[in-house]
Amino acid sequence: MDSIKSHEEPIFPTMSSSFSGQASAGTFLPVSRSLPLTFNNDAADSGSVSEAGDTGDRSLQRRHSTGATLPPLNTASVTKSPLPTEFLLSPEANKLGKEEEPVFPKSLEYISCLAHLAVFGILGAVTRYMLQKLFGPTVAQVTSDGSILYLDLPANMVGSFLMGWFGVVFKADIARVSEFLAIGISTGYLGSLTTFSGWNQKMLDLSADGEWLYAVLGFLFGLFLAAYSIILGVETAKGFRWLLRRRASSEEKKDSCLKGNTYKRHIVFMILMLALLMAFLIVSATELVKEFDKGTSKAQLWLGCLVAAPGVWIRWFLARLNGRGLGKDGQYLRWVPFGTVIANVAAASVMAALATLKKSVETTTCNTVASGIQFGLLGCLSTVSTFMAEFNAMRESDYPWRAYAYASFTIAVSFAMGTILYSAPVG
């Protein structure tokens, strides 16, 4: 686990939290390794690995629960930041950092989280659509529906690569600027940029056409490329971190106005995200009205943008199950991220059911509505980037076989459920 912990050592030192009397900024981060921690047993270690991608709203609940504390820090494993705190904060900022600020209410924390998730989720879905068009049959002609190079493969690779940067290596640093921004980027944008259900559906289409070998190869090839994309992302991000540390250690002392997690900043960003969300929804609804009767891919895109937010929210809430395990005390299978498994399998199953519906009800309206839900709601509910973050954490743990067991189980169950639903008759 040492190799995993080293990814999360922040460049910047821990700054004073705006939530006076509560945990520091790193506590809020929905990743168990936002700070290097010491675990006393294998169960805790297994739970930590399964929380590599997300823990949903459990971080908010811990912040407001009575007596909730972090496990003790392993001071031996903490690398000293190359930038001392006094160099990052101006004298005025240092003085302000010692003053108590208003506590951000739990209700506003949820509103801010949901707004960030929705805005970044819509942006992730739009980026996925653009990558489909760029690498698809109409432009670059790299991906297609009838190939193991499925349409969402570029998005899954790009999202997994960026997850290595902003969801593993630099996530703790982003959280020191804004915890909500860290959630928005990793869970919202990267989680929605990638889609497990779309990947599963394309392999179902191949198998339905009798191309079983291509379907199996599509899963293996897709898993291989996504896994190595996040590895490449982690390694390049670690190299960039090293350059930042080297540069920081050679620079002279200078003041900076950098100051993370202020109460006013939370309010401003929450209002900004709510305004952006309203703007996105209004634009999407307006464009959908124009394109709906045409039954074009743009109509599916705008409908997908309207229903993208609920998919991200459901996935975020399901992530609270990651690391919980089974049994009365959660002592069994704590290494399995059940929240991610449920999100991916459920999304893949519903997508297969909608595909069956489209085949049975061959109308423009049905195709537009079903495809929009598939692209937006189900595409954002399922995720490959979080799936790969968990896979990579397990692969680097003391039990690397768990990574392959987890991936195999998720793929096998999703494909089996999809096959049953895809072949079911519709009256």
N, C-alpha and C positions, 0 to 999 in steps of 0.2 A: 504493500500500500504506500510505501514511501514515494514511489514514482508518481502516484496519483496526487499525493499531497503537495508535491513540489510544484504542480501546475497552478495551484491556487494561492501561492504566496504572493500577496499584493505588492506592486511596485511602490505604492504610496503607503505611508504608515496609517494606522487606524486613527481617525480624527474623532473629535468629540461628537456624540450623537445629539441631534436636535431633540430627541425624546429623553428628557432629563429623567434620571433615576431608573432608566431602563437599559437594556443591552445596547451594545455599540452597533454601528451600521452593519457590520458583518453578520450580526445575529439575524437580521431580517431576510438575508439572502436565502432563497429557497433551494439551497444546495448545501448538503451537510458538510462539505469541505470548503466553505467560504473562509474558514480559518483552520489552520492545522490543529487537529484534535488528537487526543490520546484515547484509545479504546481499550477496555480492560478484558474483553472477551471476544470470541469469534462471532457471537450473535450481534453485538454492536457493530463490529466490523462489516458483517454481511449487510446489516441495515444501511450502513453508510454507503456501500457500493450501490445498492438499489436506489439510493436517493441522488445519484450522480446527475440525473437529468432535471428533476423537479420534485418539490414536495408540496406544491399547491399552496393553499391558504393556511397550512399548519404553522408557518412562520408567524403569521399574524396572530394566530391563536396563542402561540407561546409567548409573544410579546405582551399580551394582555392577561395572561393567566397568572394567578397568584404564586409567587415564589418560583417561577420558571427561570432556570439558569442554564447556561451552557456547561458542558463537561469541562473539566480543567484543561487548560492549555498545556501542551507539551512544549515547554520553553526551549528544550534542546533542539527541536525541529524547526523553530521559527527563525527564518533568515532575516537579519536586520536590514531595514530598508536603506537604500543608498541615499535617500533624500530625507534628512531630519525634518521633524515636524516644524521646527521654528523657521526652516527655510521655505516651507510651503505656505505658511500662514504669515500674513503681515502682522505687525504689532496690534493693529486694531482688531484683526480677525482673532488673534490669540486672546485678547481681552473679551471679545464677544463670546468666544468659545467657552469661557468659564461662567457666563451668565446663563441662568435657567431660561429656557424657551418654552412656549406653550406645548403641551402634549398633543400630538396629532390624534384625534379621536379614531376609534376603531372603525366606525361607520365611514369616515372619510378615507381611511386607508383602503377599505374595500372598494369604494367608489373610484378612487384613483387607480387601484390595480385593475379593475374591470375596464376602465377607460383606456389605460395603456395597452391592455391586452387586445381590446377591440380595434384600436387604431393600428397597432403594429400587426395584428392578425390580418386586417384588410390589406395592408401594404404587402404582407407576405403572400397573400393569395394573388394579388395583382402581379407581383414579381414572378410567381410560378406560371401564371398565364403568359407573361411576356417571354419567359424561357421556353415554354411549350411552342410558341410561335416562332421564336428565333431558331431553335434547333429542329423544328418539325419539318414536315414534307414541303411546306410552302416557301421556306427560306433556305436554311442550311442543308436540309434533307439528311440529317443525321439520325433522327428518331422517327418512329412511326408506330401506328397501332398494331401492325402485324409483325412486329419484330421484338427480339429480346431487348433491343434498345428502345424501351418504351418512352412515351412522351414526357413523363415526369422524371426520368433518369437525370437529366442535367440539373433540375431543381433539387433533387435529393442529394446530388453530389456537392453542389454549391452550398446548400444549407448545412450539410454535415461538415464541410470544410470551415465554414464560418462559425459553426458551433464550437469547433476546436479553439477558435480565437476568442469569441465573445461569450461562450457558454461554459468554457473550461478554464482557460488560462487567465483571461482578463475580466471575468465576471465579477470577482470580488472588488476589483478596482472600479468598475462601472458602478457597483453598488455604493461605493463611497461618495460618488457624485449624486446618485439617486437610486435607491433600491427599486423604485417602481420602473425606472428606465431599464435596469438589469432584467426585471421580469418581462417587460415589454419586448426587449430584443430577443432574449433566449426563448421564452415560452410563447410569446406572441408572434414575433416576426419569423424566427427560424423554425419554430414549430409548425407554422402555417405555410411557410415556403416549401417545406417538405411534406410529403403525404404517403402514408403507408397504404391507405385504402385504394388510392389510384394505382399504385404499383401492383397490389394484389389483384385488382380488377383486370388489368391488362394481361396478367398471367392466366386468369380465368378465361378470358376471351380466347387466348391461344389454345388452352386445353379444350374449350368447347368446340373449336375448329379441328380437333384431333391432333394438334401439335403439342403433345404432352412433353416430349423431349425439350422443345423450345421453352415450355413453361418452367420446367425444372431448371434449365440453364439460365432462364431469366431471373429466377430467384437467387441462384448462386452468383451470377454475374453482378446483379444489383447489390447484393450483400457485400461482395468483395469490393466493389467500387466505392460504396458508401462508407465502409469500414476504413478503407485506406484514405478516403477523403478527410475523415476526422483525424486520423493519425497525422496526415500531412498538415492539417490545420494546427494541431497541437504543437508539432515540431517547429513549424515556421513561426508560430506565435512565441514559443519559448526562445527562439533565436532573436526575434524582435525585442523581447523583454530583456535579453542579455545586452543588446545594443543600447537600450534605454538606460539600464543600470550603469553601463560603462560610461555613457555620456554624462549621466547625472553625477557620477563620482568625480568626473574631471572638471565639472563646471564650478565657477566661483559662487559664493553665497549670493543669493539674490532673493528679494521679496516676491511673493506671489499672492494674488488675491484668491487662490483656490481655497474653497471652503465647502465641504459637502454637507448635505442633509440639513438644511435649515427649514424651519416651519413655513416661512413665507415662500420659499422656493417650492415646497410641496404644494402649496395652495395654487401658486401661479401655474405650475405644470399640470395640475389637475384640471384647472379651468381651460388651459390650452388644449389638453387632450379631449375634453368634453366638446369643445368648440370644433375641433378637427373631426371628431366622430360624427357630429351633427352634419357638418359639411359633406363628409364622405357619403353619409346615408342619403342626403338630399340629392347629391349629384347622381348617385347610383339609382335612386328611384326615378329621377327625371330621365336618365338615359334608358332605363329599363322600359319605360312607357313608350319611348320612341322605337325601340328595337324588338319588343316582345312579339308583335304579330309577324315579324320577319323570320323568327326562329333561328337567328344567327348565333354564332359563338359569342358575339358581344352581348347579346341578351342573356346568355348563360353566365357570362362574366359579371354583369351588373346584378343579376339575381344572386349570384354567389357572394358578391360583396355585401349584399343586404343580410344574408344569413351566415356570414363568416363568424361574426362575433359570438353567437351562442355556441358554435363549435369550439372556439378557443376557451370560452368560459367553462364549458363542461369538462374539457381536458384538464384545465387548471384545477378544478375542484376534485376531479378523480385522482389527481396526483397526490392528494393527501394520503392515499392508500399505499404509496411507495414506501418501502421500509417498515411497514407495519407488521407484516408476517401473518401467520394463521395461528389459531389456538387462543386460549384464554389470555395469555400474556404475550401473544405474538412471537412465540419462541420457534415456530416452524416456518421455514422458507422465507426468512426475512430478507434474503438476498434477491427475491423476485419482486420487481416493481409492478405490483398488481394494478396500480392505476393506469400505467402506460399500456399494459397488456389489455385491460378492459377497453380502453379508448380505441386501440388499434383493431382489436377483434370486432368490437361492436360496429365501428365505422365500416370496416371491410364487409361485414355481414349485411348491413343496411344498404351499402352501395350495390352489392350483388342483387339484393331484392329489388332495388330501383331499376337495375339493368334488365331484370326479368320483366318488370312492369313496362318498360319502354318497348321491349320486343312484342309484348302482348297488345299494348294500346299504341298503335302506330299513328299518333297524331302529333302535329307540330307543338301544340300547347303542352301535351304530356312530356314530350322530349325536352322542351325548354325548361319546364319546371323541374323535372327529375334530374336533368343534367346540371342545372344551377345548384340544386341541393347537393348533388354529388361533388361538384367542384368546390362550393363554398363551405357548407356545413360539415360534410363528411371529410373533405380534404383538410379542413382546419382542425377537426376533431382528432384525426389520426396524425401521426408524426413519424418521420424517419430520423430527424436530427436528435431528438431526445432518446429515441430508440438506440441510436449509435453512441450517444454519450454514455448510456448505461452499459451497452455492449463493450465499449472500450474500457470503462472502469472495471468491469468484471474480468476482462482479458488481462488487465494489468495487476489484478489482485492475486492473492495466494491460491485462488482456485480458478484458473483460466477456463476450465471446462464449463463453468457456469455460463460464460458468455455464449458459447455455442449451443448449450442446452436451452437457454433463454430465447435465442434467435430461432432455433429450430421449432420450439414449442409455439411461439407466436405465429410463425409462418405456416406451420402445419395446421393449427387450429383455424386460422383465418381462411386458409385455402379450402379446408374441409367444410367449414360453415358456408363459405361462398359457393362451393360446388353444389351443396344441397339446395341452397336458396336459388341459385342461378338456373337450376334444372327443374325447379318446382313449377307445376302448371298454375296458370292464373285464369280464373274463371271470368 
